[in-house]
């Protein structure tokens, strides 16, 4: 009879996105024998589709009031800034900052309606009105009739961030086949005793830990399938994102303000491997376009850009649209969570960061809950995992969509 192969660790993290990777770094930094399991690519679900904005919640306050969501995320820019300077809980000084600030711009008829609100924020140092001479180049055109404000929120290279979080932890990150509910083994008390990893080379490996942390986005659904626990259910709030490839020389990191609670569009700038400029567009365009076909979403995006940038000719630009599922813990009425979500059951957690910027806050919350438990031995027997590869890194989403490698993508001329 073949003996079951066994692995032991203090903590097992399931999911190699921003939440799982940040947590892995913090746990090992604190002396936990932690490992991370990923069945796809690192950062390959929601993380690599993020725009990389480390925002402080101002976009949740565009109706003129500071909401609970604004308060929850308000400290994140300072926390990330410390890490990016090499002085924070993690040293991320090697991660490129694409832009040190975001811009907020108004079109001609909107400025007066938001000027009073921005004036109040400016007094608290959150928003800075710019003199026209200080406007980014794209807004220096004579046809621009709005106003521009600077917002102290950085934009990061998400893919470089993932690589930085992985580089010192490769010995603890393993590529596995997708887990199912049947791979999770619970005892009579409802504790997770072990999980099985099925490999092609050596068969099944039984992994035992003191704590298990599921940070796998939609992959967390296996917990509900295994336990039928209503507290462990997730929700999906889709977006219909747009990517535009063009030759304009403008590096734009900005929110276009409308009259609603969400920016009319949020644009970040990236560069393709072939040297083209990429505008990655979210905001109300993405939220309101969920019911549209990809072709219709591209058409709306083209019309919106032509309206807010009438001095630019987008006829030669290439557009693509694709949908993203934001997977979060279930909320009453499927509303957006104000902050991260963390559910503890016996010896396992289900975790959803909600936004990339909140991943550090989620990790600290988990560390605080672990502090009172006897789950830190610092010892792990990982010999049976050594043949497993480190997962590959996810490609930037614009390389996937324009290479026709992303399911559900439509390219529009």
Order of alpha helices (4+ residues) and beta strands (2+ residues): beta-alpha-beta-alpha-alpha-beta-beta-alpha-beta-beta-beta-alpha-beta-beta-beta-beta-alpha-beta-beta-beta-beta-alpha-alpha-beta-beta-beta-alpha-alpha-beta
